[in-house]
């Protein structure tokens, strides 16, 4: 069951959603973490302001091989799109995403980012989703697998809500919340023993680029 997230106008969380649907989250975690789709966080195309990311990422599209959906997040580089893979290559995940219902409706999406948090300091700082490529009015849906992490919502640099996202949880970030608040995944407290956690974030992207346009862009 989805419940409203305190202090937000249009965001919701469903604790243990995947397990409630009969999904084996341990098997799904194994499929996703072993899939040959992950980027090297040390690669130049994954750097942010000259520094390696504090997380490992993978990108899956529903539109390949005919076209690329383009989401230009803050550290985006066009060369990173050469690492994009088809969601069909991770069939168990594709089936799970097709089965999820939010307010009785299936997810509408064409772009998936997987993020692996595996070290104590792995995190993503306070930010808002870039709206230039996202379909107007669409939700951003995050699914958690593996170890738990704290997900923070803040306004004016002050945390207003912290949600402990655990294995099988689904979080819906609404467009109004994204416009008025920032969100972050916090690092573990010092001394905590890290265990891997995967977030699966699905978006409906409006910007589309053909393979030819991408290779022209890359020169």
MDTraj code that builds the backbone (N, CA, C; nanometers):
import mdtraj as md
import numpy as np

residues = "UNK UNK UNK UNK UNK UNK UNK UNK UNK UNK UNK UNK UNK UNK UNK UNK UNK UNK UNK UNK UNK UNK UNK UNK UNK UNK UNK UNK UNK UNK UNK UNK UNK UNK UNK UNK UNK UNK UNK UNK UNK UNK UNK UNK UNK UNK UNK UNK UNK UNK UNK UNK UNK UNK UNK UNK UNK UNK UNK UNK UNK UNK UNK UNK UNK UNK UNK UNK UNK UNK UNK UNK UNK UNK UNK UNK UNK UNK UNK UNK UNK UNK UNK UNK UNK UNK UNK UNK UNK UNK UNK UNK UNK UNK UNK UNK UNK UNK UNK UNK UNK UNK UNK UNK UNK UNK UNK UNK UNK UNK UNK UNK UNK UNK UNK UNK UNK UNK UNK UNK UNK UNK UNK UNK UNK UNK UNK UNK UNK UNK UNK UNK UNK UNK UNK UNK UNK UNK UNK UNK UNK UNK UNK UNK UNK UNK UNK UNK UNK UNK UNK UNK UNK UNK UNK UNK UNK UNK UNK UNK UNK UNK UNK UNK UNK UNK UNK UNK UNK UNK UNK UNK UNK UNK UNK UNK UNK UNK UNK UNK UNK UNK UNK UNK UNK UNK UNK UNK UNK UNK UNK UNK UNK UNK UNK UNK UNK UNK UNK UNK UNK UNK UNK UNK UNK UNK UNK UNK UNK UNK UNK UNK UNK UNK UNK UNK UNK UNK UNK".split()
xyz = np.array([
    [0.0845, -0.1196, 0.0000],
    [0.0000, 0.0000, 0.0000],
    [0.0879, 0.1243, 0.0000],
    [0.0553, 0.2195, -0.0852],
    [0.1292, 0.3447, -0.0891],
    [0.0717, 0.4420, 0.0139],
    [0.1599, 0.5047, 0.0896],
    [0.1194, 0.6046, 0.1882],
    [0.1913, 0.7352, 0.1594],
    [0.1254, 0.8476, 0.1914],
    [0.1845, 0.9785, 0.1670],
    [0.3088, 0.9971, 0.2519],
    [0.4090, 1.0621, 0.1957],
    [0.5324, 1.0922, 0.2679],
    [0.5135, 1.2240, 0.3421],
    [0.5391, 1.2289, 0.4734],
    [0.5203, 1.3530, 0.5486],
    [0.6004, 1.4690, 0.4891],
    [0.5439, 1.5879, 0.4956],
    [0.6014, 1.7164, 0.4526],
    [0.6057, 1.7333, 0.3012],
    [0.5578, 1.6359, 0.2238],
    [0.5623, 1.6474, 0.0780],
    [0.4219, 1.6594, 0.0206],
    [0.4063, 1.7289, -0.0939],
    [0.2734, 1.7446, -0.1518],
    [0.2261, 1.6269, -0.2362],
    [0.3198, 1.5525, -0.2972],
    [0.2763, 1.4512, -0.3935],
    [0.3723, 1.3333, -0.4029],
    [0.4334, 1.2959, -0.2923],
    [0.5242, 1.1813, -0.2917],
    [0.4713, 1.0730, -0.1983],
    [0.5036, 0.9458, -0.2315],
    [0.4459, 0.8325, -0.1612],
    [0.5498, 0.7217, -0.1474],
    [0.5311, 0.6368, -0.0475],
    [0.6197, 0.5227, -0.0276],
    [0.5355, 0.3995, 0.0010],
    [0.5798, 0.2865, -0.0514],
    [0.5167, 0.1575, -0.0213],
    [0.6249, 0.0675, 0.0356],
    [0.6164, 0.0400, 0.1662],
    [0.7156, -0.0431, 0.2320],
    [0.6936, -0.1903, 0.1942],
    [0.8040, -0.2568, 0.1557],
    [0.7955, -0.3983, 0.1223],
    [0.7041, -0.4288, 0.0053],
    [0.6941, -0.3348, -0.0895],
    [0.6005, -0.3517, -0.2011],
    [0.6335, -0.4764, -0.2833],
    [0.7607, -0.4969, -0.3160],
    [0.7944, -0.6095, -0.4025],
    [0.7614, -0.7432, -0.3364],
    [0.7934, -0.7560, -0.2082],
    [0.7635, -0.8813, -0.1381],
    [0.6127, -0.9052, -0.1333],
    [0.5349, -0.7969, -0.1160],
    [0.3896, -0.8108, -0.1113],
    [0.3322, -0.8596, -0.2444],
    [0.4068, -0.8371, -0.3522],
    [0.3643, -0.8850, -0.4842],
    [0.4194, -1.0238, -0.5161],
    [0.4832, -1.0870, -0.4178],
    [0.5370, -1.2208, -0.4369],
    [0.6689, -1.2256, -0.5121],
    [0.7393, -1.1134, -0.5179],
    [0.8659, -1.1065, -0.5916],
    [0.9808, -1.1492, -0.5010],
    [1.0662, -1.2342, -0.5510],
    [1.1848, -1.2795, -0.4782],
    [1.2920, -1.1716, -0.4933],
    [1.3046, -1.0845, -0.3935],
    [1.3959, -0.9716, -0.4059],
    [1.5426, -1.0160, -0.4018],
    [1.5721, -1.1266, -0.3339],
    [1.7101, -1.1763, -0.3317],
    [1.7530, -1.2215, -0.4709],
    [1.6648, -1.2924, -0.5419],
    [1.6962, -1.3367, -0.6781],
    [1.7073, -1.2172, -0.7721],
    [1.6191, -1.1185, -0.7543],
    [1.6248, -1.0001, -0.8384],
    [1.7540, -0.9232, -0.8149],
    [1.7934, -0.9097, -0.6882],
    [1.9192, -0.8425, -0.6550],
    [2.0361, -0.9118, -0.7237],
    [2.0399, -1.0447, -0.7170],
    [2.1491, -1.1198, -0.7787],
    [2.1527, -1.0983, -0.9286],
    [2.0342, -1.1009, -0.9937],
    [2.0310, -1.0792, -1.1384],
    [2.0851, -0.9415, -1.1738],
    [2.0412, -0.8398, -1.0992],
    [2.0786, -0.7030, -1.1338],
    [2.2273, -0.6776, -1.1067],
    [2.2775, -0.7206, -0.9917],
    [2.4163, -0.6880, -0.9562],
    [2.5163, -0.7642, -1.0425],
    [2.4752, -0.8780, -1.0991],
    [2.5657, -0.9558, -1.1833],
    [2.5461, -0.9304, -1.3321],
    [2.4481, -0.8481, -1.3681],
    [2.4242, -0.8188, -1.5093],
    [2.5425, -0.7416, -1.5680],
    [2.5812, -0.7708, -1.6920],
    [2.6968, -0.7036, -1.7534],
    [2.6612, -0.5657, -1.8075],
    [2.6106, -0.4797, -1.7196],
    [2.5635, -0.3478, -1.7628],
    [2.6295, -0.2336, -1.6856],
    [2.7055, -0.2643, -1.5819],
    [2.7545, -0.1615, -1.4910],
    [2.8717, -0.0844, -1.5505],
    [2.8730, 0.0466, -1.5269],
    [2.9836, 0.1321, -1.5690],
    [3.0919, 0.1328, -1.4602],
    [3.2122, 0.1652, -1.5018],
    [3.3229, 0.1822, -1.4086],
    [3.3163, 0.3236, -1.3517],
    [3.2963, 0.3359, -1.2214],
    [3.2813, 0.4685, -1.1615],
    [3.4073, 0.5546, -1.1790],
    [3.5211, 0.4935, -1.2099],
    [3.6463, 0.5678, -1.2289],
    [3.6645, 0.6157, -1.3721],
    [3.5760, 0.5706, -1.4630],
    [3.5877, 0.6091, -1.6021],
    [3.5664, 0.7600, -1.6173],
    [3.6352, 0.8207, -1.7122],
    [3.6257, 0.9652, -1.7308],
    [3.4836, 1.0110, -1.7610],
    [3.4050, 0.9259, -1.8268],
    [3.2676, 0.9655, -1.8602],
    [3.1759, 0.9633, -1.7386],
    [3.2219, 0.9094, -1.6265],
    [3.1411, 0.9020, -1.5054],
    [3.1835, 1.0043, -1.3994],
    [3.2806, 1.0874, -1.4304],
    [3.3332, 1.1807, -1.3311],
    [3.2398, 1.3003, -1.3146],
    [3.2420, 1.3587, -1.1945],
    [3.1623, 1.4771, -1.1642],
    [3.2557, 1.5850, -1.1124],
    [3.2684, 1.6940, -1.1896],
    [3.3595, 1.8032, -1.1559],
    [3.5015, 1.7510, -1.1331],
    [3.5408, 1.6559, -1.2172],
    [3.6760, 1.6031, -1.2119],
    [3.6989, 1.4922, -1.1128],
    [3.5975, 1.4560, -1.0365],
    [3.6136, 1.3548, -0.9315],
    [3.5293, 1.2315, -0.9638],
    [3.5785, 1.1113, -0.9274],
    [3.4972, 0.9904, -0.9464],
    [3.3688, 0.9985, -0.8659],
    [3.2627, 0.9394, -0.9182],
    [3.1360, 0.9355, -0.8456],
    [3.1487, 0.8520, -0.7180],
    [3.0688, 0.8862, -0.6179],
    [3.0637, 0.8074, -0.4943],
    [2.9512, 0.7044, -0.5040],
    [2.9458, 0.6346, -0.6159],
    [2.8449, 0.5329, -0.6420],
    [2.8752, 0.4754, -0.7799],
    [2.8188, 0.3589, -0.8104],
    [2.8385, 0.2946, -0.9399],
    [2.7055, 0.2927, -1.0133],
    [2.7071, 0.3199, -1.1451],
    [2.5828, 0.3380, -1.2172],
    [2.5739, 0.2459, -1.3389],
    [2.4506, 0.2223, -1.3811],
    [2.4211, 0.1541, -1.5072],
    [2.2969, 0.2194, -1.5662],
    [2.2848, 0.2122, -1.6979],
    [2.1756, 0.2796, -1.7677],
    [2.1064, 0.1795, -1.8600],
    [1.9743, 0.1682, -1.8469],
    [1.8958, 0.0748, -1.9274],
    [1.7823, 0.1514, -1.9950],
    [1.7650, 0.1285, -2.1244],
    [1.6612, 0.1969, -2.2006],
    [1.5648, 0.0958, -2.2606],
    [1.4395, 0.1379, -2.2736],
    [1.3397, 0.0537, -2.3409],
    [1.3386, 0.0785, -2.4906],
    [1.4087, 0.1796, -2.5393],
    [1.4002, 0.2207, -2.6796],
    [1.5119, 0.1648, -2.7671],
    [1.6157, 0.1089, -2.7053],
    [1.7251, 0.0533, -2.7860],
    [1.6777, -0.0704, -2.8610],
    [1.7323, -0.0983, -2.9794],
    [1.8481, -0.0332, -3.0429],
    [1.8126, 0.0799, -3.1385],
    [1.6858, 0.1149, -3.1530],
    [1.6486, 0.2122, -3.2562],
    [1.6768, 0.3564, -3.2151],
    [1.6697, 0.3869, -3.0852],
    [1.6922, 0.5251, -3.0421],
    [1.7343, 0.5283, -2.8960],
    [1.7852, 0.6430, -2.8548],
    [1.8284, 0.6665, -2.7172],
    [1.7372, 0.7702, -2.6534],
    [1.6910, 0.7427, -2.5316],
    [1.6266, 0.8473, -2.4536],
    [1.7354, 0.9196, -2.3756],
    [1.7281, 1.0504, -2.3720],
    [1.8384, 1.1347, -2.3257],
    [1.8004, 1.2073, -2.1978],
    [1.8646, 1.1700, -2.0871],
    [1.8419, 1.2384, -1.9600],
    [1.9732, 1.3029, -1.9179],
    [1.9784, 1.4365, -1.9250],
    [2.1013, 1.5105, -1.8964],
    [2.1051, 1.5526, -1.7498],
    [2.1494, 1.4601, -1.6649],
    [2.1677, 1.4851, -1.5220],
    [2.2921, 1.5715, -1.5041],
    [2.3193, 1.6257, -1.3819],
    [2.4265, 1.7253, -1.3659],
    [2.5643, 1.6832, -1.4154],
    [2.6043, 1.5562, -1.3985],
    [2.7379, 1.5148, -1.4420],
    [2.7356, 1.4478, -1.5792],
    [2.6253, 1.4631, -1.6520],
    [2.6079, 1.3930, -1.7795],
    [2.7156, 1.4288, -1.8803],
    [2.7644, 1.3266, -1.9530],
    [2.8510, 1.3441, -2.0689],
    [2.7953, 1.2568, -2.1814],
    [2.7933, 1.3085, -2.3026],
    [2.7380, 1.2319, -2.4144],
    [2.8110, 1.0991, -2.4328],
    [2.9417, 1.0965, -2.4060],
    [3.0181, 0.9728, -2.4237],
    [2.9679, 0.8616, -2.3321],
    [2.9069, 0.8975, -2.2205],
    [2.8548, 0.7946, -2.1295],
    [2.7427, 0.7147, -2.1940],
    [2.6784, 0.7702, -2.2972],
    [2.5678, 0.7009, -2.3627],
    [2.6133, 0.5769, -2.4387],
    [2.7425, 0.5670, -2.4648],
    [2.7951, 0.4462, -2.5274],
    [2.7839, 0.3260, -2.4339],
    [2.7634, 0.3530, -2.3041],
    [2.7469, 0.2464, -2.2052],
    [2.6008, 0.2067, -2.1858],
    [2.5076, 0.2753, -2.2537],
    [2.3663, 0.2453, -2.2343],
    [2.3335, 0.1082, -2.2925],
    [2.2476, 0.0345, -2.2231],
    [2.2105, -0.1002, -2.2630],
    [2.0581, -0.1122, -2.2666],
    [2.0095, -0.2155, -2.3317],
    [1.8653, -0.2389, -2.3402],
    [1.8146, -0.3057, -2.2130],
    [1.6987, -0.2617, -2.1660],
    [1.6352, -0.3243, -2.0511],
    [1.6061, -0.4710, -2.0775],
    [1.5866, -0.5087, -2.2028],
    [1.5585, -0.6483, -2.2355],
    [1.6725, -0.7408, -2.1944],
    [1.7926, -0.6860, -2.1757],
    [1.9060, -0.7672, -2.1342],
    [1.9025, -0.8065, -1.9885],
    [1.8091, -0.7512, -1.9125],
    [1.7914, -0.7867, -1.7702],
    [1.6442, -0.8274, -1.7555],
    [1.6068, -0.9449, -1.8039],
    [1.4652, -0.9799, -1.8206],
    [1.3870, -0.9862, -1.6901],
    [1.4503, -1.0326, -1.5826],
    [1.3785, -1.0374, -1.4553],
    [1.3397, -0.8993, -1.4082],
    [1.4299, -0.8041, -1.4216],
    [1.3993, -0.6660, -1.3847],
    [1.2914, -0.6093, -1.4754],
    [1.2995, -0.6350, -1.6055],
    [1.1979, -0.5859, -1.6981],
    [1.0594, -0.6366, -1.6584],
    [1.0509, -0.7635, -1.6165],
    [0.9225, -0.8207, -1.5763],
    [0.8701, -0.7551, -1.4493],
    [0.9592, -0.7289, -1.3548],
    [0.9174, -0.6645, -1.2296],
    [0.8652, -0.5236, -1.2563],
    [0.9369, -0.4472, -1.3372],
    [0.8926, -0.3109, -1.3664],
    [0.7585, -0.3103, -1.4386],
    [0.7351, -0.4085, -1.5253],
    [0.6070, -0.4169, -1.5959],
    [0.4924, -0.4508, -1.5022],
    [0.5245, -0.5145, -1.3889],
    [0.4196, -0.5585, -1.2960],
    [0.3851, -0.4543, -1.1897],
    [0.4682, -0.3537, -1.1707],
    [0.4443, -0.2548, -1.0656],
    [0.3249, -0.1665, -1.1028],
    [0.2418, -0.1393, -1.0029],
    [0.1280, -0.0508, -1.0195],
    [0.1334, 0.0590, -0.9137],
    [0.1185, 0.1828, -0.9566],
    [0.1112, 0.2969, -0.8662],
    [-0.0276, 0.3579, -0.8809],
    [-0.1024, 0.3591, -0.7711],
    [-0.2424, 0.4033, -0.7764],
    [-0.3204, 0.3277, -0.8834],
    [-0.2891, 0.1981, -0.8959],
    [-0.3607, 0.1123, -0.9886],
    [-0.3157, 0.1224, -1.1327],
    [-0.2192, 0.2083, -1.1602],
    [-0.1751, 0.2296, -1.2967],
    [-0.0337, 0.1739, -1.3169],
    [-0.0054, 0.1134, -1.4340],
    [0.1302, 0.0653, -1.4607],
    [0.2274, 0.1817, -1.4752],
    [0.3548, 0.1528, -1.4508],
    [0.4570, 0.2545, -1.4698],
    [0.4669, 0.2915, -1.6168],
    [0.4791, 0.4206, -1.6430],
    [0.5066, 0.4690, -1.7775],
    [0.6498, 0.5215, -1.7760],
    [0.7391, 0.4536, -1.8473],
    [0.8803, 0.4905, -1.8408],
    [0.9516, 0.4402, -1.9654],
    [1.0686, 0.4962, -1.9904],
    [1.1532, 0.4487, -2.1001],
    [1.3013, 0.4569, -2.0655],
    [1.3321, 0.4926, -1.9418],
    [1.4711, 0.5175, -1.9016],
    [1.4890, 0.4692, -1.7577],
    [1.5924, 0.3884, -1.7357],
    [1.6178, 0.3319, -1.6026],
    [1.7638, 0.3572, -1.5664],
    [1.7863, 0.4102, -1.4467],
    [1.9224, 0.4225, -1.3949],
    [1.9346, 0.3324, -1.2728],
    [2.0332, 0.2439, -1.2766],
    [2.0681, 0.1611, -1.1619],
    [2.1846, 0.2272, -1.0890],
    [2.1762, 0.2335, -0.9575],
    [2.2856, 0.2884, -0.8786],
    [2.3200, 0.1906, -0.7684],
    [2.4490, 0.1590, -0.7579],
    [2.4988, 0.0662, -0.6561],
    [2.5754, 0.1446, -0.5503],
    [2.5260, 0.1367, -0.4273],
    [2.5948, 0.1954, -0.3118],
    [2.6599, 0.0795, -0.2369],
    [2.7926, 0.0796, -0.2301],
    [2.8604, -0.0358, -0.1714],
    [2.9669, 0.0000, -0.0692],
    [3.0076, 0.1252, -0.0617],
    [3.1063, 0.1675, 0.0359],
    [3.0416, 0.2577, 0.1398],
    [3.1068, 0.2746, 0.2538],
    [3.0505, 0.3549, 0.3623],
    [3.0204, 0.4974, 0.3171],
    [3.1071, 0.5538, 0.2338],
    [3.0916, 0.6930, 0.1921],
    [3.0064, 0.7102, 0.0668],
    [2.9612, 0.6006, 0.0063],
    [2.8795, 0.6128, -0.1140],
    [2.7507, 0.6883, -0.0841],
    [2.7173, 0.7824, -0.1701],
    [2.6007, 0.8677, -0.1441],
    [2.5700, 0.9476, -0.2697],
    [2.4628, 1.0255, -0.2628],
    [2.4366, 1.1294, -0.3621],
    [2.3834, 1.2496, -0.2856],
    [2.4458, 1.3649, -0.3077],
    [2.4130, 1.4837, -0.2299],
    [2.2774, 1.5421, -0.2648],
    [2.2390, 1.6439, -0.1891],
    [2.1103, 1.7095, -0.2098],
    [2.1014, 1.7678, -0.3503],
    [1.9929, 1.7366, -0.4182],
    [1.9752, 1.7827, -0.5555],
    [1.8287, 1.7753, -0.5939],
    [1.7949, 1.8382, -0.7056],
    [1.6644, 1.8259, -0.7691],
    [1.6837, 1.7612, -0.9052],
    [1.5845, 1.6873, -0.9498],
    [1.5916, 1.6264, -1.0809],
    [1.5908, 1.7345, -1.1887],
    [1.6791, 1.7203, -1.2866],
    [1.6784, 1.8097, -1.4010],
    [1.5533, 1.7836, -1.4837],
    [1.4773, 1.8891, -1.5128],
    [1.3480, 1.8731, -1.5789],
    [1.3529, 1.8922, -1.7295],
    [1.4690, 1.9264, -1.7856],
    [1.4741, 1.9617, -1.9273],
    [1.4366, 1.8447, -2.0178],
    [1.4601, 1.7208, -1.9709],
    [1.4342, 1.6046, -2.0551],
    [1.3186, 1.5172, -2.0051],
    [1.2713, 1.5394, -1.8823],
    [1.1676, 1.4545, -1.8242],
    [1.0298, 1.4962, -1.8757],
    [0.9466, 1.3980, -1.9064],
    [0.8106, 1.4256, -1.9524],
    [0.7375, 1.5084, -1.8466],
    [0.6843, 1.6245, -1.8843],
    [0.6193, 1.7115, -1.7860],
    [0.5096, 1.6381, -1.7078],
    [0.5094, 1.6609, -1.5766],
    [0.4063, 1.6048, -1.4901],
    [0.4260, 1.4603, -1.4510],
    [0.5323, 1.3960, -1.4987],
    [0.5507, 1.2541, -1.4690],
    [0.6214, 1.2341, -1.3356],
    [0.5896, 1.1212, -1.2707],
    [0.6549, 1.0837, -1.1457],
    [0.7904, 1.0198, -1.1740],
    [0.8759, 1.0216, -1.0718],
    [1.0031, 0.9492, -1.0745],
    [0.9921, 0.8417, -0.9673],
    [1.0102, 0.7162, -1.0063],
    [0.9857, 0.6040, -0.9160],
    [1.1174, 0.5338, -0.8856],
    [1.1419, 0.5127, -0.7563],
    [1.2655, 0.4490, -0.7106],
    [1.2335, 0.3198, -0.6372],
    [1.3044, 0.2128, -0.6736],
    [1.2870, 0.0812, -0.6106],
    [1.4175, 0.0449, -0.5422],
    [1.4101, -0.0047, -0.4199],
    [1.5297, -0.0385, -0.3426],
    [1.5471, -0.1894, -0.3335],
    [1.6725, -0.2328, -0.3496],
    [1.7090, -0.3732, -0.3324],
    [1.8320, -0.3817, -0.2422],
    [1.8362, -0.4854, -0.1597],
    [1.9542, -0.5075, -0.0765],
    [1.9486, -0.4299, 0.0537],
    [2.0642, -0.3817, 0.0971],
    [2.0753, -0.3140, 0.2265],
    [1.9971, -0.1829, 0.2265],
    [1.9621, -0.1365, 0.3440],
    [1.8858, -0.0126, 0.3571],
    [1.9789, 0.1092, 0.3560],
    [1.9243, 0.2199, 0.3124],
    [1.9928, 0.3499, 0.3167],
    [1.8914, 0.4576, 0.3514],
    [1.9406, 0.5672, 0.4080],
    [1.8528, 0.6781, 0.4421],
    [1.8367, 0.7714, 0.3221],
    [1.7111, 0.7999, 0.2905],
    [1.6743, 0.8904, 0.1820],
    [1.6201, 1.0172, 0.2467],
    [1.6841, 1.1298, 0.2167],
    [1.6500, 1.2560, 0.2819],
    [1.5786, 1.3505, 0.1870],
    [1.4746, 1.4151, 0.2363],
    [1.4103, 1.5263, 0.1672],
    [1.4394, 1.6532, 0.2456],
    [1.4705, 1.7619, 0.1742],
    [1.5056, 1.8858, 0.2430],
    [1.4467, 2.0060, 0.1696],
    [1.4332, 2.1138, 0.2454],
    [1.3874, 2.2411, 0.1899],
    [1.4721, 2.3511, 0.2517],
    [1.5272, 2.4385, 0.1673],
    [1.6115, 2.5495, 0.2144],
    [1.7259, 2.4986, 0.3019],
    [1.7886, 2.3894, 0.2568],
    [1.9054, 2.3294, 0.3223],
    [1.8746, 2.2699, 0.4595],
    [1.7472, 2.2503, 0.4881],
    [1.7065, 2.1896, 0.6151],
    [1.6318, 2.0601, 0.5857],
    [1.6771, 1.9495, 0.6459],
    [1.6098, 1.8215, 0.6256],
    [1.4699, 1.8266, 0.6861],
    [1.3702, 1.7877, 0.6074],
    [1.2325, 1.7865, 0.6552],
    [1.1793, 1.6458, 0.6772],
    [1.2434, 1.5468, 0.6135],
    [1.1991, 1.4083, 0.6302],
    [1.3115, 1.3148, 0.5872],
    [1.3333, 1.2090, 0.6653],
    [1.4295, 1.1049, 0.6304],
    [1.3556, 0.9722, 0.6302],
    [1.3609, 0.9031, 0.5173],
    [1.2944, 0.7746, 0.5021],
    [1.3994, 0.6645, 0.4928],
    [1.3855, 0.5617, 0.5766],
    [1.4760, 0.4470, 0.5691],
    [1.4247, 0.3556, 0.4587],
    [1.4895, 0.3605, 0.3436],
    [1.4464, 0.2780, 0.2317],
    [1.5123, 0.1414, 0.2417],
    [1.4298, 0.0373, 0.2419],
    [1.4762, -0.0991, 0.2651],
    [1.4454, -0.1869, 0.1447],
    [1.4951, -0.3076, 0.1492],
    [1.4780, -0.4034, 0.0407],
    [1.3304, -0.4194, 0.0042],
    [1.2979, -0.3964, -0.1228],
    [1.1603, -0.4128, -0.1703],
    [1.0738, -0.2903, -0.1609],
    [1.1246, -0.1801, -0.1032],
    [1.0459, -0.0575, -0.0931],
    [1.0373, 0.0124, -0.2286],
    [0.9245, 0.0815, -0.2507],
    [0.9068, 0.1642, -0.3700],
    [0.8729, 0.3057, -0.3248],
    [0.9463, 0.4030, -0.3794],
    [0.9271, 0.5441, -0.3441],
    [0.8890, 0.6207, -0.4695],
    [0.7831, 0.6992, -0.4611],
    [0.7367, 0.7811, -0.5735],
    [0.7662, 0.9273, -0.5420],
    [0.8518, 0.9887, -0.6221],
    [0.8841, 1.1304, -0.6086],
    [0.8004, 1.2082, -0.7087],
    [0.7054, 1.2861, -0.6575],
    [0.6161, 1.3606, -0.7444],
    [0.6801, 1.4865, -0.7991],
    [0.6287, 1.5398, -0.9111],
    [0.6889, 1.6581, -0.9741],
    [0.6860, 1.7827, -0.8865],
    [0.5801, 1.8006, -0.8067],
    [0.5751, 1.9199, -0.7215],
    [0.6785, 1.9104, -0.6103],
    [0.6946, 1.7919, -0.5520],
    [0.7985, 1.7734, -0.4509],
    [0.9349, 1.8051, -0.5095],
    [0.9600, 1.7588, -0.6322],
    [1.0899, 1.7832, -0.6948],
    [1.1134, 1.9318, -0.7193],
    [1.0081, 2.0061, -0.7502],
    [1.0246, 2.1491, -0.7750],
    [1.0529, 2.2269, -0.6489],
    [0.9977, 2.1840, -0.5356],
    [1.0052, 2.2641, -0.4136],
    [1.1035, 2.2101, -0.3098],
    [1.1557, 2.0876, -0.3310],
    [1.2432, 2.0261, -0.2329],
    [1.3619, 1.9610, -0.3028],
    [1.4650, 1.9297, -0.2250],
    [1.5776, 1.8516, -0.2738],
    [1.5760, 1.7149, -0.2060],
    [1.6450, 1.6198, -0.2677],
    [1.6523, 1.4868, -0.2087],
    [1.7956, 1.4358, -0.2179],
    [1.8270, 1.3391, -0.1317],
    [1.9630, 1.2861, -0.1229],
    [1.9585, 1.1449, -0.0675],
    [2.0611, 1.0661, -0.1011],
    [2.0850, 0.9375, -0.0367],
    [2.2081, 0.9564, 0.0505],
    [2.1935, 0.9356, 0.1801],
    [2.2982, 0.9704, 0.2754],
    [2.4041, 0.8607, 0.2862],
    [2.5294, 0.8988, 0.3150],
    [2.6313, 0.7968, 0.3435],
    [2.6010, 0.7282, 0.4753],
    [2.6600, 0.6116, 0.4946],
    [2.6447, 0.5436, 0.6227],
    [2.7210, 0.6195, 0.7305],
    [2.6758, 0.6060, 0.8547],
    [2.7464, 0.6693, 0.9654],
    [2.8838, 0.6051, 0.9792],
    [2.9784, 0.6825, 1.0306],
    [3.1144, 0.6338, 1.0457],
    [3.1171, 0.5067, 1.1296],
    [3.1869, 0.4064, 1.0806],
    [3.1993, 0.2811, 1.1544],
    [3.0971, 0.1769, 1.1156],
    [2.9928, 0.2163, 1.0422],
    [2.8927, 0.1190, 0.9983],
    [2.9537, 0.0254, 0.8938],
    [2.9145, -0.1000, 0.8993],
    [2.9661, -0.1984, 0.8037],
    [2.8813, -0.1912, 0.6766],
    [2.9410, -0.1532, 0.5636],
    [2.8597, -0.1372, 0.4411],
    [2.8179, -0.2701, 0.3814],
    [2.6945, -0.2745, 0.3354],
    [2.6414, -0.3848, 0.2581],
    [2.5832, -0.3255, 0.1303],
    [2.5893, -0.3953, 0.0176],
    [2.5461, -0.3341, -0.1087],
    [2.3967, -0.3062, -0.1143],
    [2.3653, -0.1915, -0.1692],
    [2.2264, -0.1522, -0.1924],
    [2.2143, -0.1018, -0.3351],
    [2.1105, -0.1439, -0.4049],
    [2.0846, -0.1005, -0.5418],
    [1.9558, -0.0192, -0.5439],
    [1.9623, 0.0978, -0.6052],
    [1.8396, 0.1718, -0.6344],
    [1.8121, 0.1619, -0.7843],
    [1.6863, 0.1471, -0.8170],
    [1.6412, 0.1368, -0.9557],
    [1.5453, 0.2538, -0.9777],
    [1.5884, 0.3526, -1.0533],
    [1.5081, 0.4733, -1.0718],
    [1.4570, 0.4782, -1.2149],
    [1.3254, 0.4850, -1.2283],
    [1.2637, 0.4854, -1.3613],
    [1.2030, 0.6229, -1.3892],
    [1.2261, 0.6687, -1.5107],
    [1.1773, 0.7992, -1.5535],
    [1.1129, 0.7875, -1.6916],
    [1.0212, 0.8805, -1.7186],
    [0.9640, 0.8919, -1.8529],
    [1.0305, 1.0120, -1.9185],
    [1.1160, 0.9844, -2.0170],
    [1.1980, 1.0876, -2.0782],
    [1.1365, 1.1291, -2.2119],
    [1.1329, 1.2600, -2.2352],
    [1.0737, 1.3119, -2.3580],
    [1.1761, 1.3301, -2.4697],
    [1.3032, 1.3508, -2.4343],
    [1.4060, 1.3797, -2.5337],
    [1.4601, 1.2503, -2.5925],
    [1.4592, 1.2406, -2.7254],
    [1.5029, 1.1192, -2.7944],
    [1.6121, 1.1547, -2.8959],
    [1.7126, 1.0689, -2.9030],
    [1.8234, 1.0875, -2.9962],
    [1.8475, 0.9569, -3.0708],
    [1.8683, 0.9656, -3.2007],
    [1.8996, 0.8453, -3.2775],
    [2.0466, 0.8089, -3.2584],
    [2.0814, 0.6851, -3.2942],
    [2.2208, 0.6426, -3.2866],
    [2.3081, 0.7289, -3.3771],
    [2.2568, 0.7653, -3.4934],
    [2.3327, 0.8488, -3.5859],
    [2.3591, 0.9861, -3.5250],
    [2.2585, 1.0430, -3.4595],
    [2.2759, 1.1739, -3.3966],
    [2.3780, 1.1668, -3.2835],
    [2.3760, 1.0561, -3.2086],
    [2.4736, 1.0414, -3.1008],
    [2.6156, 1.0364, -3.1566],
    [2.6375, 0.9572, -3.2611],
    [2.7724, 0.9447, -3.3152],
    [2.8180, 1.0746, -3.3814],
    [2.7257, 1.1519, -3.4362],
    [2.7605, 1.2836, -3.4882],
    [2.8016, 1.3762, -3.3730],
    [2.7296, 1.3661, -3.2630],
    [2.7616, 1.4483, -3.1458],
    [2.9004, 1.4150, -3.0924],
    [2.9355, 1.2874, -3.0952],
    [3.0644, 1.2436, -3.0432],
    [3.1775, 1.2689, -3.1426],
    [3.1413, 1.3014, -3.2669],
    [3.2433, 1.3334, -3.3663],
    [3.3175, 1.2138, -3.4181],
])
top = md.Topology()
chain = top.add_chain()
for i, resn in enumerate(residues, 1):
    res = top.add_residue(resn, chain, resSeq=i)
    for name in ("N", "CA", "C"):
        top.add_atom(name, md.element.get_by_symbol(name[0]), res)
traj = md.Trajectory(xyz[None], top)
